[in-house]
């Protein structure tokens, strides 16, 4: 008899799993804000800019996590991709769009 594996469902992941995804995402969002300050895109730290980066990065990080889980990526690769796409912010959405489009073409 084969072991019963729970469906990959957002409700089946533990609090710790979501915590590490969000921490990595927020770390990426903070790095994105720091990069904007260093590149001169921001003259100084802005709380509203940082919060905006955190919200975008959190969303991107969670979506990346779900896609990696769906594709059965190893945990370390998933963690790296969560951090990278979260750091990219809105650019991360574009990266995810390319991955999804490529994956959908392969399904057909």
C-alpha distance (Angstrom), angle and dihedral (degrees) to the residues before:
residue distance angle dihedral
X1 . . .
X2 3.81 . .
X3 3.81 119.9 .
X4 3.77 115.7 -102.2
X5 3.80 110.3 -114.1
X6 3.81 116.5 -166.1
X7 3.78 116.1 -118.8
X8 3.76 116.5 -97.9
X9 3.76 95.9 -103.1
X10 3.83 127.1 151.0
X11 3.81 88.6 -121.5
X12 3.82 92.8 56.9
X13 3.81 97.4 63.0
X14 3.78 119.1 95.9
X15 3.78 126.6 -115.7
X16 3.82 88.9 -111.3
X17 3.81 90.8 56.3
X18 3.79 92.4 52.7
X19 3.80 89.9 43.6
X20 3.81 94.1 56.8
X21 3.80 91.3 45.0
X22 3.81 91.4 51.7
X23 3.83 94.3 43.1
X24 3.82 91.2 51.9
X25 3.80 90.1 45.3
X26 3.80 93.6 49.8
X27 3.79 90.7 46.4
X28 3.81 87.6 54.1
X29 3.81 90.5 48.0
X30 3.80 91.6 50.5
X31 3.81 90.6 49.1
X32 3.81 88.2 50.9
X33 3.82 91.4 53.8
X34 3.81 91.4 47.7
X35 3.81 90.3 50.0
X36 3.82 90.6 52.4
X37 3.81 90.2 52.3
X38 3.81 92.5 48.4
X39 3.82 92.3 47.1
X40 3.80 91.3 50.8
X41 3.81 95.0 -113.8
X42 3.82 86.0 121.7
X43 3.79 120.5 35.1
X44 3.80 92.3 -152.5
X45 3.77 140.9 -8.6
X46 3.80 113.4 -60.7
X47 3.80 119.2 -166.1
X48 3.80 92.2 -154.9
X49 3.83 91.4 50.4
X50 3.81 90.8 48.7
X51 3.82 92.3 48.5
X52 3.81 89.6 49.0
X53 3.81 90.7 51.3
X54 3.81 90.1 48.3
X55 3.82 93.1 51.6
X56 3.81 93.0 47.8
X57 3.80 92.1 44.0
X58 3.80 92.4 47.9
X59 3.79 91.2 52.4
X60 3.80 93.1 46.5
X61 3.80 91.8 46.0
X62 3.80 93.9 52.7
X63 3.82 92.7 45.4
X64 3.81 90.2 49.1
X65 3.80 89.9 50.0
X66 3.81 91.6 52.2
X67 3.80 92.2 48.4
X68 3.80 92.0 48.0
X69 3.79 90.6 49.3
X70 3.79 90.8 49.4
X71 3.81 90.1 51.3
X72 3.85 91.3 46.3
X73 3.81 93.3 -122.6
X74 3.82 117.1 174.4
X75 3.82 114.8 -96.5
X76 3.80 95.3 -112.7
X77 3.80 92.0 51.9
X78 3.80 89.6 46.5
X79 3.81 90.9 51.7
X80 3.81 91.4 49.7
X81 3.80 92.7 48.3
X82 3.81 91.8 47.4
X83 3.82 90.4 53.7
X84 3.80 94.7 44.3
X85 3.80 96.6 47.7
X86 3.81 91.6 43.0
X87 3.81 90.1 52.9
X88 3.79 89.7 50.3
X89 3.81 90.9 54.9
X90 3.79 111.1 -176.0
X91 3.80 88.9 6.0
X92 3.80 85.6 60.8
X93 3.80 88.7 63.5
X94 3.80 88.3 57.2
X95 3.79 90.4 49.3
X96 3.81 90.4 51.4
X97 3.80 90.9 48.3
X98 3.81 90.2 56.3
X99 3.81 92.1 48.4
X100 3.80 92.3 48.5
X101 3.81 93.0 46.4
X102 3.80 91.8 50.0
X103 3.80 91.7 46.7
X104 3.81 92.2 48.9
X105 3.81 91.3 51.5
X106 3.80 89.4 53.8
X107 3.81 91.6 51.9
X108 3.80 93.4 58.1
